[in-house]
Amino acid sequence: LEPWLADHRLGADAVLPAAAMLDMALAACRARHGDATALEVAEFRILRPVLLEHDAAREIRSTLEEDGAFRLESRRRLAEEPWSLHALGEVRPVAPAALSVAPLAVAGTVLDGAAIRDRAAQLGLTYRAAFAAVREVEAAGDRALVRLDLPEAAPADDGFILHPSRLDGALQGLFALLDP
C-alpha cells in the first residue's frame, strides 16, 4: 500500500524506518491527546526491524497505555501467528515551555546528500529516492546542521505528525559525524 517505504533498506531488505515507527507513536499520542500543543517521545527502543516483504502484507499494531507506554508489534496479514514486538517507548503530551531549541551554529565540513548516503551505504543502510531528503550537512565536532528537502518520490506531509522521510533525513545527518 505504501511502495515508497521500500526505498529504506537494511542490507538487501526493505525495512520500516525508525522514523515511521516514531510517527506512529506520535499519532497514537495525538489521537489520545488531541488538544496537546506538543508531544514527546522518550526511551524509544527498536528491538527488531519490521521487514517489508514484496509478496506479503503485514499487520502493524500500536498500543498506547494510559501511563504513556507505547508498543509496536506486527505479524503477517491474516496469519494465525503470534505478534512480534518491534519497538517500545514512552510518548506523552508536554508543555511547550518545557521544550527549548537553541540556535545551532556550525562552522565545519560540508557534505552533500550523496556523500551522506555513501557513508550510510558503507554501513549497510541504503536510502533510495523517497529517503534521499538530505540536501547537505554541515558538521563540526559533535554537532551537525542538516538541510533537508522532501523528495519528490515521498508522499506529501499531509497525514503525518512528523514525516518519516524528513525525520529519517535528520537522523542520516549523524553520518557526517563519523570518520570517513
C-alpha positions as CSV (number, residue, x, y, z in Angstrom):
1,L,0.0,0.0,0.0
2,E,3.0,2.3,0.6
3,P,5.6,1.4,-2.0
4,W,7.8,4.4,-1.2
5,L,8.7,2.7,2.1
6,A,10.7,0.1,0.1
7,D,13.3,2.9,-0.5
8,H,14.5,2.4,3.0
9,R,16.8,-0.6,3.2
10,L,19.0,-2.5,5.7
11,G,21.3,-4.7,3.6
12,A,19.1,-6.2,0.9
13,D,15.9,-6.0,2.9
14,A,13.3,-3.2,2.8
15,V,12.5,-2.3,6.5
16,L,10.1,0.1,8.1
17,P,12.1,3.2,9.0
18,A,12.6,4.0,12.7
19,A,11.2,7.4,11.7
20,A,7.9,5.8,10.7
21,M,7.7,4.0,14.0
22,L,8.2,7.3,15.8
23,D,5.4,8.9,13.7
24,M,3.1,6.0,14.7
25,A,3.9,6.7,18.4
26,L,3.2,10.4,17.9
27,A,0.0,9.6,16.0
28,A,-1.2,7.4,18.9
29,C,-0.5,10.2,21.4
30,R,-2.2,12.8,19.2
31,A,-5.3,10.5,18.9
32,R,-5.5,10.3,22.7
33,H,-4.4,13.9,23.5
34,G,-5.8,15.9,20.6
35,D,-5.6,19.2,22.4
36,A,-1.9,18.9,23.3
37,T,0.3,21.5,21.7
38,A,3.5,19.5,22.0
39,L,4.3,15.8,22.2
40,E,7.4,14.0,23.5
41,V,8.8,10.5,22.7
42,A,11.3,9.1,25.2
43,E,13.2,5.9,25.8
44,F,12.3,4.7,22.4
45,R,14.0,1.3,21.7
46,I,13.8,-0.7,18.5
47,L,14.1,-4.3,19.3
48,R,13.9,-5.8,15.8
49,P,13.2,-4.4,12.3
50,V,9.9,-4.7,10.6
51,L,10.7,-6.4,7.3
52,L,8.6,-5.2,4.4
53,E,8.2,-8.1,2.1
54,H,7.3,-7.6,-1.5
55,D,4.9,-10.5,-1.6
56,A,3.4,-10.4,1.9
57,A,1.4,-7.8,3.7
58,R,1.9,-7.1,7.4
59,E,-0.5,-6.1,10.1
60,I,1.0,-3.5,12.4
61,R,-0.5,-2.9,15.8
62,S,0.5,0.0,18.1
63,T,-0.6,0.3,21.7
64,L,-0.5,3.3,23.9
65,E,-1.2,2.7,27.6
66,E,-2.7,5.4,30.0
67,D,0.8,5.9,31.5
68,G,2.3,6.7,28.1
69,A,3.9,3.2,27.4
70,F,4.0,2.6,23.7
71,R,4.4,-0.8,21.9
72,L,4.7,-1.6,18.2
73,E,4.0,-5.1,17.0
74,S,3.5,-6.8,13.7
75,R,2.7,-10.1,12.0
76,R,1.9,-11.3,8.5
77,R,-1.5,-10.2,7.5
78,L,-4.3,-12.7,8.2
79,A,-1.8,-15.1,9.7
80,E,-2.6,-17.1,12.9
81,E,0.9,-16.4,14.2
82,P,1.8,-14.5,17.4
83,W,2.6,-10.8,17.2
84,S,6.3,-9.9,17.1
85,L,7.4,-7.0,19.3
86,H,9.4,-4.4,17.4
87,A,9.6,-1.3,19.5
88,L,8.9,0.1,23.0
89,G,9.0,3.6,24.3
90,E,7.1,6.4,26.1
91,V,5.0,9.1,24.5
92,R,3.1,11.9,26.2
93,P,2.0,15.4,25.8
94,V,4.3,18.1,27.2
95,A,4.0,21.8,27.8
96,P,5.7,23.8,25.0
97,A,7.6,25.8,27.7
98,A,9.4,22.6,28.6
99,L,10.9,22.5,25.1
100,S,13.9,24.6,24.3
101,V,15.6,24.8,21.0
102,A,18.8,26.7,20.9
103,P,20.1,28.1,17.5
104,L,22.7,25.8,16.1
105,A,25.8,27.5,14.8
106,V,28.2,25.1,13.0
107,A,31.2,26.0,11.0
108,G,32.8,22.9,9.7
109,T,32.9,20.4,6.9
110,V,30.0,20.4,4.4
111,L,28.9,17.2,2.9
112,D,26.2,16.9,0.2
113,G,23.4,14.4,0.4
114,A,25.1,11.9,-1.9
115,A,28.2,11.8,0.3
116,I,26.0,11.1,3.4
117,R,24.2,8.3,1.6
118,D,27.5,6.9,0.5
119,R,28.7,6.8,4.2
120,A,25.4,5.1,5.2
121,A,25.8,2.5,2.4
122,Q,29.2,1.6,3.8
123,L,27.4,0.5,6.9
124,G,24.7,-1.4,5.0
125,L,22.0,1.2,5.0
126,T,20.5,2.3,1.6
127,Y,18.4,5.3,1.2
128,R,16.7,5.4,-2.2
129,A,14.7,8.2,-3.8
130,A,11.9,8.6,-1.2
131,F,14.5,8.7,1.6
132,A,17.0,11.0,-0.1
133,A,15.9,14.0,1.9
134,V,19.4,15.3,2.9
135,R,20.5,18.2,0.7
136,E,23.6,18.9,2.8
137,V,25.1,18.6,6.2
138,E,27.5,20.9,7.9
139,A,29.4,19.2,10.7
140,A,31.9,20.1,13.3
141,G,32.9,18.2,16.4
142,D,29.7,16.6,17.8
143,R,27.3,19.0,16.0
144,A,25.6,18.7,12.7
145,L,23.3,21.1,10.9
146,V,21.2,19.1,8.4
147,R,19.4,20.8,5.5
148,L,16.5,18.8,4.1
149,D,14.2,18.7,1.1
150,L,11.2,16.5,0.8
151,P,12.0,14.2,-2.1
152,E,9.5,14.0,-5.0
153,A,9.3,10.2,-4.5
154,A,8.0,10.7,-1.0
155,P,4.3,11.4,-0.3
156,A,3.3,14.9,0.9
157,D,3.4,15.9,4.5
158,D,-0.4,15.5,4.9
159,G,-1.3,12.7,7.2
160,F,1.9,12.6,9.2
161,I,2.7,14.1,12.6
162,L,6.4,14.1,11.6
163,H,7.1,13.0,8.0
164,P,9.3,9.8,8.1
165,S,11.4,10.9,5.2
166,R,12.2,14.3,6.9
167,L,12.9,12.7,10.3
168,D,15.0,9.9,8.7
169,G,16.9,12.6,6.8
170,A,17.7,14.4,10.0
171,L,18.9,11.2,11.5
172,Q,21.0,10.5,8.4
173,G,22.8,13.7,9.2
174,L,24.5,11.9,12.0
175,F,26.6,10.0,9.4
176,A,28.5,13.3,8.9
177,L,29.9,13.0,12.4
178,L,31.5,9.6,11.7
179,D,35.1,9.4,10.4
180,P,35.1,8.8,6.7
